Amino acid sequence: MLTTKWVTKKGNVQRKLGNLFYVSVLGGLLISSTAVKAETDAEHLKNLENKLDAMQNELTQMTSGMAHHSTSGAGLPLHGFMDVGFASNSQATPSNPKGFYVGALSLYLAPNFGDNIKALVEPNFEVTPEGTVATDLERLQIGYTFSDTSTVWAGRIHTPYGYWNTGFHHGAQMQTSVMRPRFLDFEDKGGILPAHMVGLWSAGKFKASTGKVTYDVYAGNGPKVAMTDPTSAPSPTNLGTLDINLAGDNNHQAMLGFNVGYEFTGQLDGLRIAGHGLKGDVDDNASAQLNKTELSMIGGSVIYLANDWEVLSEYYGFDDNDKSGSTGSHKSWASYAQIGKSLNDWTPYIRFERTVLSQKDNYFAMQASGQSYARQSLGLRYNLNQNAALKVELLNSNFMAEVGRTAVSYRSVYTQYAIGF
Amino acid sequence: MKATILRLISTATFALLASQNAVAGDLVVIANSGTNLSAGEVRDVFLGEKQFAGSTKLIPVDNAAQQENFLSKTMQMNSVKYSGIWTKKAFRDGLSAPAMKSSDAEVIQFVKSTPGAVGYIGSSASGVNIVK
């Protein structure tokens, strides 16, 4: 009985101790829970925020390699230009046809490989005057940016003379007019200078007093004049076009050039004045009579892009030396001026261009596009939006009668629908 | 309970202040904490004329919520001209136009976590360098 009573008493004590334990544990848990809750209120969000920041940083580091390919983080964007149109003229020739035409589709990619290395790739598709589709690797250049003041490119580039050639080139939607100035057109479309070059190009810009000095210096393969029939001597019926010697320089004489400008700021913001020059030996590929000319060009440009005005003007002076004969040096020049004024989405514009090209200079005499001419253009552009434009342009062209060339005059009208993306 | 009330009050106050800043049309240019820029350099950064701060490659980002304000106040141009300049830059120099973020929060998040990043927002932020 005693035992039983003791046992009972002992059981009561155990139960009380057990209850006390459970109460303690529960209390402890509650206190702990309260503490945790207090921490949650005060610090938990902060801790989570810190963890999120840390994860974000890790993610950034992990993806930094990808980010270098595109700072937008949206992959490698594909850009390009395309245009179509209609042309009519008072004197149709095989190189100046009437009717609807397909212009060019020019695509370009500009991938970055890290902070300093970048590339520009531009395949171009265009319809030739003969109606076939020509494919061209318009640009293939790889660059290294040392700083804001210096980037060096290697490969096939747009030759950086003047303003138009690098500023617009195949970007019909970017240029106000339908046509380029004829003498600055592409090598096979009336141009008298190598619009492309294979070689090295250094470019940059640095601050100077109230503005910025810009520079381009380049060296590469000089062009040759590719004759229609290389087996015959150059003649009025056997002329050629400039070939940029993509695979290597045929005469191992580098072409050198520069373009140095000054961009104003403040009251004259939008004004750029520049001087440019180009020098190199140019041969033809006629087996019967090889001509070698030292091409020597110097000139300048004045550009004003502000207050809804667009004023473009470029001058090219030539003093070419006959190195295969004894005719000495010959002076020529080419120039244009274009003025446009934007009135909301409408831009009327006018352009005058003129060339006086010596036919004693083999460089011009051998080129099909080496005939002196004068042209006036009057046009109107309408921006459908930031990426699309409609244009109409009237041209009056007069080609001069020169040795081996007959005078030609005609009027033309061009319409163009151009987009950029 | 007190903490909750305090949080509510501070949140409401912050929202009110932020709202007042947005109404006032304030604009703050921010850069990653490791990137130092002066206010006079901002225009060049957003035109691709200044690509480096020391050895750090700059990565400007646009903010759709503030772009009109930024372009008119800081760049002195409209979006058509800005877009046109970048089209020419991309074509001639192979540069990429600034990526577009949709809000202040996105810009702050990107600038905080990306070395060399520069953006603009409608009110001040912590954890970044305030350029302007």
Interface residues (C-beta under 8 A of the other chain):
Chain A: D41 A42 D53 Q56 N57 T60 A67 S70 T71 S72 G73 A74 P77 H79 Y108 A110 N112 D115 N116 K118 A119 L120 Q141 G143 T145 S147 D148 T151 T166 G167 H169 G171 M174 A203 K205 K212 Q386 G420
Chain B: A3 T4 E49 K50 Q51 F52 K57 I59 S79 V80 S83 G84 T87 K88 A90 F91 R92 D93 G94 L95 S96 A97 P98 A99 Q109 K112 S113 T114
